[in-house]
């Protein structure tokens, strides 16, 4: 085992819903990948904090950079996140700053899609978003808990589909997205959560918007 790799703390089972990826008649994509990450109850309790939700968000971007061998990088500003190919101006995807919601049973981080080479004109600055949704669930084994983790891309209008064809999008960008997301979900077995770039979410659960109320806090920087 490589010295830098942590041992597995949890087990991750891919649990995608039926029709995990759908492209509607308007050209908008909804893609959902999910996993049940089961671990000792004490391990989940220890990381069920706003700080660790922010670190989970950062872990997603770190995984994207690692799996692409550094070709894809995330650039941070106060109000945006940009996924770039090597360096600007090759911005593939640009997002607004993340929004966070969390309570005792659920945590959500959401990035609203703004623009980018991979976004068609009709999909820019609309209601598209990328979201990680974590829900606590009981596990079958005593002393265990499950974090059901869903990664959703919704209302995304891919430029590949509009410029070329839906078939080309499904065979390329869509397939790659699913493979990468499954890899990210499986990587959570090690609970190796990246440190946040800034670490804004140091509040208690009571100070973070509740998912049930639909509130969200923008501006933290995973």
N, C-alpha and C positions, 0 to 999 in steps of 0.2 A: 504493500500500500504506500502511495506517495505520502511523504511526510506532511504535506500541506492539506491533504484531504481528511476531513473528519470522519469518524466511524458513523454508520447508520444509527440514528436514534429512533426512526419511525419506519413504517412501511407505506408505500404509496401505490394505490391501485387506480388505474385510469378508469373513469366513470363518466365518459361523455354521454350526453343525452341523445335521444333519437333525433335524426335530422340535425346533427350538430352544426352543419354549415348550410345556410340557405341563402340564395340570391333571389330577391323578389322581382316582380315585373318592372318595378321602377329602377332596378339596377343596384339597390342597396343590399349589402351583405350583413348577415348576422352569423357569427361563428362562436361556438361555445365549446371549450375544452375543460374537463373537470377531473379531479382526482380525490379519492378519500385517503387522507394522510393520517394514519393511526399511530398513536404513541402513548407512552405512559401518561396518566392524567397529570402528574406533577410537572411533566415537561411542557404540556400545553398550558397549564395554569401559569407557568413561569414566563411565558412569552405572550400571554393574552393582555397586552398593553398597547396604548397608542404608539409608543416608541417603537415597538416591534412591528406594528402594522406599517409604519413608515419604513422600517428596515426591510420588510418584505417587498415593498414597492421598489426599493433600491436594488434588491436582489434580482428582481425581474430584469432590470436594465443591465446589471452586471452579467447575468447569464447570456443575454442577447449578444453582448460584446464578446464574451468568451467563446460562444459556440460559432461565431463568425470569424474567429481568430483575429479579432481586433479591427476587422474591416468596417463593422458597424459600431458607431460610437454615439453616446448621448451627450448633447450639449445642454447646459443649464443656464437659464437666466431667471430673473425674479418672477416673470410671468409666463414662461414657456419651457417646454422640453422639446428638443429636436433630435431625431434619429438621423445621423448623417453617414454618408459613405466616405470614410476616411476623414474628410474635413469639409467645412462649408466651402462653396455654396451648394454642395450636393446633398440637399436636405430631402430625405425620403419621406419622412413624416414629421409634422410639427404639431405639438399638443399644447393646450393651455396648462397652467400649473395644476397639480393634482388637487383633488377634493377628497376629504376623508370623513367617514362616518363610522361610529363604533359604539357597541353596547356590550352587555355581558355575554351575548350569544352570537354576535355577528360583527364583522369588520369589513369595510368597503373602501377601496381607493379607486378613484376614477380620473382618467385623463380625457378631456374633450378634444376631439380631432379638429385641428385648425386648417392645415394645408399640407403641402408636400408633393413631391413628384409622383408618389403612388396614389394620390387622391385626385379624382377627377374634378373638374370645375364645379359641377353641380353638388359635390360633397364638401366643399370648403366652407368652413364657418357655419355649419348647420348643426344638427343634433347628434352627430356621430361621436362615439366614445370607445375607449379601451378601459376595461374595468377588471379588477381582481376582487372577488367576493369570497370571504371566508366565513363559514358557519360551523359552530361547535355542535357535534352530534355524539350520542352515546355509541360506544363500541360494544361488540359482542363479548369480548374478553374482559374479565374483572380487572379493575385498576387501569383501564385504558380509556382514552377518548379519541374521537376522530375529528379532524378538521377537514370539512368538505370545501375544497378550493375550486372555484370556477373562474376561468379567464374568459371574458366576453369581449368580442368586438361587435358593435352594433351600429346600424345606420351608416356603414362605411361604404363609400362609392369608389371602387377601385378604378384607377385610370387604365389599367391593362384591359379590363373588361370593356370599357367604353371605346378605347382606341383600337384594340385588336378584336378580342371576342371573349365571351364567357368561358368557352372551352379552354382557351389559353390561360386565363386567370386561374381556373380550377386546377390545371395541370402544373402551374408554376407557383405563383405567390400564395395561393390558398393552401396548397399541399405543404409548402415550406413552413407556413405559419403553424399548421397543425403539428408538424414534426417538432418544431422548435418549442412550441408550448407544452407538448407532452414531455419533452426533455426537461423543461423548467419544472414542471410538476413533479417529475420523478426525482429531481435534484433536491427537493424539499425533505427527502428522507434523512438528510444529514443535519437539517436545521441550521445550516451555515448561513445565517442571515447577514447580509452586508451592512456595514455601518452607513448611516445616512450621511449625505454630504454636509448637511447643516444641523439636522436634529431639532426640528421645530416642535415635534409632537412629544412634549414632556409632561403633558397634562394627565390627569386621571380620566377614567372613563366618563365621569360625570361632566367633564369639561369639553368633551368632543361631541359633535352633533350625533343624535340617535338615528340609526337607519330607518326606524319606524316613522320618524317625522320627516324624512326626506331631506334634512338639512345637510350641508356639506361645507367643509372648511377648505379653502384654497390657499395656496401660497407656501405650504411646507415643501421642503426640497429633498426627496428621497435620493 
